[in-house]
Amino acid sequence: MRARADPDELASAAFVLGRAARVVEEARGGVHPGGTAWLVARVSAAAVPSGMVGAGDPWTRMRLAREIQDGLAAFVVAATVEERRLDALAARLRLVAQLYAEVEAAVTSTLEGLNRTVHDHPDVLERVAEVGNRFALRRILNLGGRVDLLREGPEDMVGLTSAPPRTVPPPTSLADLIATDVDVEQTPGLVRVSEVVRADGSSAWIVHVSGTQEWSPRAGDNVFDVTTDVRSVAGDSTLAAVGVHLALLQAQRSTGRDTSREPVLVSGHSLGGILAAALASDPSFRNGRNVVGVVTAGSPIARMPVPQSVSVVALEHPHDPVPRLDGRPNPPRENWHTVRVSPDVSRTGGLASKTHAGSLYTESAQRVVSDAAESARQEEWEEVVEPFVRGSGRTAVVHDFTLTREWHNPRS
């Protein structure tokens, strides 16, 4: 959790405190010696009818006058001190607001400059990331484990909650697959398993995995977080991957038939793509099912040991820094199809961070599909997704699951 001060709010607080100081000053200024005699007379007049014997004699009025004057003097002193304190605090707040605004402007300018540099020189980031993966990544995880950051331990487990299946229109293109991946990211912990029922009664299965949803380095309830990001890139097992595996297993078992030969494609944007490639690389995930494809958008997956039996379609923006975080270009293999599309600079403003947006990857996928439709020949990547997006008489059933990171007593 990050506390953030707003310079405008600090300036507003300073104004309110200054106004409070003026109110105290006006109250103090309204107290004057001439008002004391009037106040004493009012007190005396009120005291006589109420039976206060002697309240109207000169000595009593003098005693009352001294007490009132002493009280007013104490009030004036206290009000003066309070006014000065309020003034000082208001002045300090104004100074803090000014300094904060200047620091924030400097940091923003620096980050924007770095953002543009990474956008214009993506190869430099890839070389830096290669060194980081080789020398720093494992050390970061080891250090984080000591201070309970980026950590999943034996006391953690994944919870799986399912929603009732529902019928939806079947996907018709690569753009539909990526659009669903991006849509899944909007719901915390969501994994969507789409069962595409074909005209012959068999099914093809699409697993849509969410990208990063939580940015705290401390593992929380949502498994789609920075902890899963870093551990997945490092090649470690994660609760998110276990949860996705369980979601597909439950969806397939709910059909009551043998699904071991039906094709499976795992798809995701950003972290979702990392998990998709990691699952496809895992023999235990492939065991007993026919995993044939992986689709990723903006994901660093070059280091994933995806087997030759699984084809990969990796959509990337050349100036997006995220796919380069593995510090290695995608392997030049027959089963690996890297599709690069540059979004219009008017959509990104020349900033590397904006090129990673899921909405831009959806637009890029639509461009790729449109270009392929105009081509005289079928693109190689089309063959990977064809079993999941083509064919007449198809219907689709969606199985939604919510994953949560939960704690249990490892000794129980």
C-alpha distance (Angstrom), angle and dihedral (degrees) to the residues before:
residue distance angle dihedral
M1 . . .
R2 3.79 . .
A3 3.80 123.2 .
R4 3.78 111.5 -146.4
A5 3.79 127.3 -171.4
D6 3.79 120.2 -150.7
P7 3.84 114.3 -142.2
D8 3.81 89.7 -145.9
E9 3.81 90.9 53.5
L10 3.81 91.2 49.2
A11 3.80 90.6 50.3
S12 3.82 89.9 49.0
A13 3.80 90.6 50.8
A14 3.81 89.6 50.8
F15 3.82 89.9 52.1
V16 3.82 91.9 50.4
L17 3.81 91.4 49.8
G18 3.80 90.9 48.6
R19 3.79 90.0 51.4
A20 3.82 89.8 49.5
A21 3.81 88.9 53.2
R22 3.81 89.7 53.5
V23 3.82 90.9 51.3
V24 3.81 90.3 53.4
E25 3.79 90.2 46.6
E26 3.81 91.5 52.3
A27 3.81 91.3 48.6
R28 3.78 90.5 49.9
G29 3.81 91.9 46.7
G30 3.78 91.0 52.6
V31 3.81 90.9 64.0
H32 3.86 110.6 86.0
P33 3.82 135.1 158.4
G34 3.80 93.8 -110.5
G35 3.76 90.1 62.2
T36 3.81 91.8 58.9
A37 3.85 95.8 71.9
W38 3.79 90.4 48.3
L39 3.79 90.7 50.3
V40 3.83 92.1 48.3
A41 3.82 91.2 50.7
R42 3.80 90.6 51.3
V43 3.81 90.9 49.3
S44 3.82 91.7 48.8
A45 3.78 93.2 48.4
A46 3.76 91.1 50.3
A47 3.80 93.6 46.0
V48 3.82 99.1 54.1
P49 3.84 97.5 61.0
S50 3.77 90.8 46.2
G51 3.82 91.7 61.0
M52 3.83 100.3 -102.8
V53 3.82 97.2 151.3
G54 3.77 113.2 -142.2
A55 3.74 93.9 12.3
G56 3.78 90.4 125.4
D57 3.83 98.2 49.3
P58 3.85 119.4 105.1
W59 3.84 96.0 -111.4
T60 3.77 93.0 52.6
R61 3.81 90.8 47.4
M62 3.81 90.2 50.6
R63 3.83 91.4 50.3
L64 3.80 90.9 48.5
A65 3.79 90.8 47.2
R66 3.83 91.7 52.8
E67 3.82 92.3 48.0
I68 3.79 92.1 48.4
Q69 3.79 92.9 45.0
D70 3.81 91.1 48.7
G71 3.82 90.2 49.7
L72 3.80 92.2 47.7
A73 3.80 91.1 47.8
A74 3.82 90.5 51.4
F75 3.80 89.2 48.6
V76 3.81 91.7 50.4
V77 3.82 91.4 50.6
A78 3.81 93.2 46.6
A79 3.79 92.0 45.3
T80 3.80 91.4 50.1
V81 3.81 91.3 51.5
E82 3.81 91.8 46.5
E83 3.79 91.6 47.6
R84 3.80 91.1 52.9
R85 3.80 91.3 47.7
L86 3.77 91.7 51.3
D87 3.79 90.9 47.5
A88 3.82 91.5 50.1
L89 3.80 92.9 47.7
A90 3.78 91.5 48.0
A91 3.82 90.5 50.7
R92 3.80 91.1 49.8
L93 3.79 92.1 48.9
R94 3.79 90.8 50.7
L95 3.82 89.2 51.6
V96 3.81 92.6 47.2
A97 3.82 90.7 48.7
Q98 3.80 90.5 51.7
L99 3.82 93.7 46.5
Y100 3.81 92.6 45.1
A101 3.80 91.2 50.7
E102 3.80 91.3 49.9
V103 3.83 93.6 47.9
E104 3.80 92.0 45.7
A105 3.80 90.8 49.9
A106 3.82 90.7 50.5
V107 3.82 93.4 47.9
T108 3.80 91.5 45.9
S109 3.78 90.6 50.4
T110 3.82 91.7 49.0
L111 3.81 93.6 47.8
E112 3.77 91.6 46.7
G113 3.79 89.7 51.7
L114 3.81 90.3 50.6
N115 3.79 89.6 45.6
R116 3.80 90.8 55.3
T117 3.81 92.8 44.2
V118 3.80 91.8 54.1
H119 3.80 89.7 47.2
D120 3.81 92.6 51.5
H121 3.84 96.4 40.5
P122 3.84 108.0 33.3
D123 3.83 92.6 156.0
V124 3.81 89.7 65.4
L125 3.81 90.7 57.0
E126 3.80 90.6 49.4
R127 3.82 91.4 55.0
V128 3.80 91.6 47.8
A129 3.81 90.6 48.0
E130 3.81 90.8 50.7
V131 3.80 90.0 58.3
G132 3.80 91.0 44.5
N133 3.79 92.8 52.0
R134 3.77 91.6 48.6
F135 3.80 100.4 45.1
A136 3.81 112.0 11.8
L137 3.80 111.5 34.1
R138 3.80 98.0 73.9
R139 3.82 91.4 43.0
I140 3.79 90.5 52.1
L141 3.80 90.9 52.7
N142 3.81 92.5 46.8
L143 3.79 92.0 48.7
G144 3.80 92.0 45.3
G145 3.79 90.6 53.1
R146 3.80 90.4 58.9
V147 3.80 92.7 56.3
D148 3.82 96.5 36.3
L149 3.82 95.2 -104.4
L150 3.83 126.7 130.4
R151 3.78 86.3 4.5
E152 3.79 136.3 140.5
G153 3.78 114.3 178.1
P154 3.80 140.3 -176.8
E155 3.80 89.4 -87.6
D156 3.83 91.3 62.5
M157 3.79 124.2 87.5
V158 3.80 136.0 170.1
G159 3.76 122.5 -110.5
L160 3.82 120.7 -151.2
T161 3.82 124.1 -157.2
S162 3.80 119.7 -179.9
A163 3.79 131.3 -155.0
P164 3.83 124.4 -148.3
P165 3.82 112.1 -83.7
R166 3.81 115.7 -104.1
T167 3.77 135.7 -168.8
V168 3.83 118.6 -113.8
P169 3.81 135.9 168.6
P170 3.82 110.0 -81.2
P171 3.82 119.2 -112.5
T172 3.80 116.4 -97.7
S173 3.80 104.0 -172.2
L174 3.80 148.5 12.5
A175 3.81 87.0 -92.8
D176 3.81 90.5 60.4
L177 3.81 90.7 52.2
I178 3.80 93.9 51.9
A179 3.81 93.3 41.5
T180 3.81 88.7 56.4
D181 3.82 90.8 47.8
V182 3.81 89.4 54.8
D183 3.81 92.1 44.5
V184 3.81 91.3 52.8
E185 3.83 89.0 58.4
Q186 3.80 90.4 67.4
T187 3.83 93.7 69.7
P188 3.83 118.6 65.7
G189 3.80 113.4 -111.5
L190 3.81 95.0 -5.3
V191 3.81 124.3 159.1
R192 3.80 117.4 178.9
V193 3.80 122.2 -157.6
S194 3.81 111.6 -167.4
E195 3.78 117.1 -161.1
V196 3.81 108.3 -158.4
V197 3.80 107.0 -160.0
R198 3.78 111.8 -154.0
A199 3.80 129.4 -151.1
D200 3.82 92.5 -99.5
G201 3.83 91.1 57.4
S202 3.81 96.3 -106.6
S203 3.78 122.3 116.3
A204 3.79 139.5 -134.9
W205 3.81 117.4 -151.7
I206 3.81 127.7 -141.4
V207 3.81 119.9 -171.1
H208 3.82 112.9 -159.7
V209 3.81 111.6 -160.7
S210 3.81 123.4 -164.8
G211 3.78 125.5 -119.5
T212 3.81 124.6 -131.3
Q213 3.80 112.5 -44.2
E214 3.82 102.8 165.8
W215 3.81 124.9 47.0
S216 3.80 102.2 -170.0
P217 3.84 113.0 115.3
R218 3.80 88.7 -140.4
A219 3.80 112.2 86.1
G220 3.80 111.8 -114.5
D221 3.80 138.1 169.7
N222 3.81 94.7 -65.4
V223 3.82 111.0 77.7
F224 3.81 92.7 -161.4
D225 3.78 94.0 80.9
V226 3.80 143.5 111.6
T227 3.81 91.0 -80.4
T228 3.81 90.2 61.1
D229 3.81 89.8 42.7
V230 3.79 95.3 57.1
R231 3.80 96.9 37.2
S232 3.81 91.7 49.4
V233 3.80 93.4 50.6
A234 3.81 88.2 48.9
G235 3.80 89.9 54.2
D236 3.81 95.6 -113.1
S237 3.79 124.7 141.4
T238 3.81 115.8 -101.1
L239 3.78 137.0 -163.8
A240 3.81 88.2 -125.7
A241 3.81 90.8 61.3
V242 3.81 90.7 47.0
G243 3.81 90.0 50.3
V244 3.81 93.3 50.3
H245 3.81 89.3 49.6
L246 3.82 91.1 51.4
A247 3.81 91.9 46.9
L248 3.80 92.7 55.3
L249 3.81 91.1 43.7
Q250 3.81 92.2 52.9
A251 3.81 93.3 45.5
Q252 3.80 92.8 50.6
R253 3.81 93.7 45.1
S254 3.81 90.5 51.8
T255 3.82 89.0 68.8
G256 3.80 91.4 64.7
R257 3.79 92.6 -139.2
D258 3.80 138.3 96.1
T259 3.83 106.9 -83.6
S260 3.81 97.2 169.0
R261 3.81 93.7 110.5
E262 3.80 97.6 41.6
P263 3.84 113.0 106.7
V264 3.80 119.5 -106.0
L265 3.82 126.9 -159.8
V266 3.82 122.3 -172.5
S267 3.80 116.7 -155.1
G268 3.81 137.3 -179.7
H269 3.79 148.4 148.6
S270 3.82 119.5 -121.8
L271 3.84 107.8 -32.7
G272 3.80 87.8 11.0
G273 3.80 89.1 61.8
I274 3.80 91.9 47.6
L275 3.81 90.3 53.8
A276 3.81 91.2 44.6
A277 3.81 91.9 55.4
A278 3.81 92.0 41.7
L279 3.81 91.7 53.0
A280 3.80 92.2 46.8
S281 3.82 87.6 52.1
D282 3.80 92.3 52.2
P283 3.85 114.3 93.2
S284 3.82 91.2 -155.2
F285 3.82 90.4 58.2
R286 3.81 92.3 48.1
N287 3.79 93.2 45.1
G288 3.79 110.7 108.1
R289 3.80 95.2 5.2
N290 3.80 138.0 77.3
V291 3.82 105.2 -117.1
V292 3.81 105.4 -178.5
G293 3.79 107.0 158.5
V294 3.79 150.4 28.5
V295 3.82 126.2 -162.9
T296 3.79 119.8 -167.8
A297 3.80 134.8 177.1
G298 3.80 118.7 -160.8
S299 3.82 95.3 -14.7
P300 3.84 130.1 143.0
I301 3.81 99.7 -132.4
A302 3.82 104.4 137.3
R303 3.83 91.8 111.2
M304 3.81 94.6 51.1
P305 3.84 112.1 111.8
V306 3.79 94.6 -132.7
P307 3.85 107.0 175.0
Q308 3.80 123.5 -122.3
S309 3.80 89.7 -109.6
V310 3.83 90.4 68.0
S311 3.81 120.1 67.0
V312 3.80 120.6 -146.1
V313 3.80 130.2 -150.0
A314 3.82 108.9 -169.6
L315 3.81 115.2 -174.0
E316 3.81 111.1 -163.0
H317 3.78 139.3 173.6
P318 3.83 107.6 -138.2
H319 3.82 92.3 -136.5
D320 3.81 95.7 44.1
P321 3.83 107.1 110.4
V322 3.82 95.7 -157.0
P323 3.84 99.1 73.6
R324 3.81 87.5 51.9
L325 3.80 95.6 54.9
D326 3.80 90.8 95.7
G327 3.81 88.2 63.9
R328 3.79 94.1 -132.6
P329 3.84 136.3 90.8
N330 3.77 118.0 -116.7
P331 3.81 112.6 -87.4
P332 3.83 117.0 -97.4
R333 3.80 95.2 -123.4
E334 3.79 130.7 144.2
N335 3.78 92.1 -121.0
W336 3.83 93.6 49.3
H337 3.81 119.2 82.3
T338 3.79 116.4 -176.0
V339 3.81 112.8 -168.2
R340 3.80 115.4 -167.5
V341 3.79 123.4 -165.2
S342 3.80 126.8 172.4
P343 3.80 113.4 -142.7
D344 3.78 117.3 -138.9
V345 3.81 110.4 -83.1
S346 3.81 88.4 -131.5
R347 3.82 86.7 67.7
T348 3.79 95.0 49.9
G349 3.80 103.4 31.5
G350 3.80 88.2 -137.2
L351 3.83 90.7 -69.0
A352 3.80 119.0 135.6
S353 3.81 93.9 -148.2
K354 3.80 93.0 59.3
T355 3.80 93.2 53.2
H356 3.82 89.4 69.8
A357 3.81 95.8 62.3
G358 3.78 114.9 128.4
S359 3.81 91.5 -135.7
L360 3.81 89.9 58.8
Y361 3.80 91.3 50.4
T362 3.80 89.3 52.0
E363 3.81 89.4 52.5
S364 3.80 91.0 47.2
A365 3.80 91.1 51.0
Q366 3.79 89.1 52.5
R367 3.82 89.5 52.5
V368 3.80 91.1 49.4
V369 3.81 91.4 50.2
S370 3.81 91.4 47.4
D371 3.80 92.3 49.2
A372 3.81 90.6 48.4
A373 3.81 90.8 51.6
E374 3.79 89.8 55.3
S375 3.80 92.7 47.5
A376 3.79 119.2 99.6
R377 3.81 92.4 -135.4
Q378 3.78 135.8 44.6
E379 3.79 114.3 -98.0
E380 3.79 116.8 -125.5
W381 3.82 93.0 -119.9
E382 3.81 89.8 56.8
E383 3.78 90.2 66.0
V384 3.81 89.9 60.2
V385 3.81 96.0 55.7
E386 3.82 98.2 32.0
P387 3.85 96.5 93.4
F388 3.81 88.8 56.4
V389 3.82 102.3 42.3
R390 3.81 107.2 29.9
G391 3.79 135.2 72.1
S392 3.78 138.5 72.6
G393 3.77 125.6 -99.2
R394 3.80 94.0 30.6
T395 3.80 126.7 150.2
A396 3.80 130.4 -176.7
V397 3.78 134.1 -142.7
V398 3.80 119.7 -163.9
H399 3.81 122.2 -146.3
D400 3.84 110.3 -167.3
F401 3.80 121.8 -163.4
T402 3.80 131.4 -177.4
L403 3.80 117.0 -147.0
T404 3.81 123.2 -155.7
R405 3.78 132.7 -178.2
E406 3.80 107.4 -127.0
W407 3.79 137.2 -179.3
H408 3.77 126.4 -125.0
N409 3.78 134.1 171.5
P410 3.82 106.4 -100.4
R411 3.83 88.9 -154.2
S412 3.78 94.9 55.9
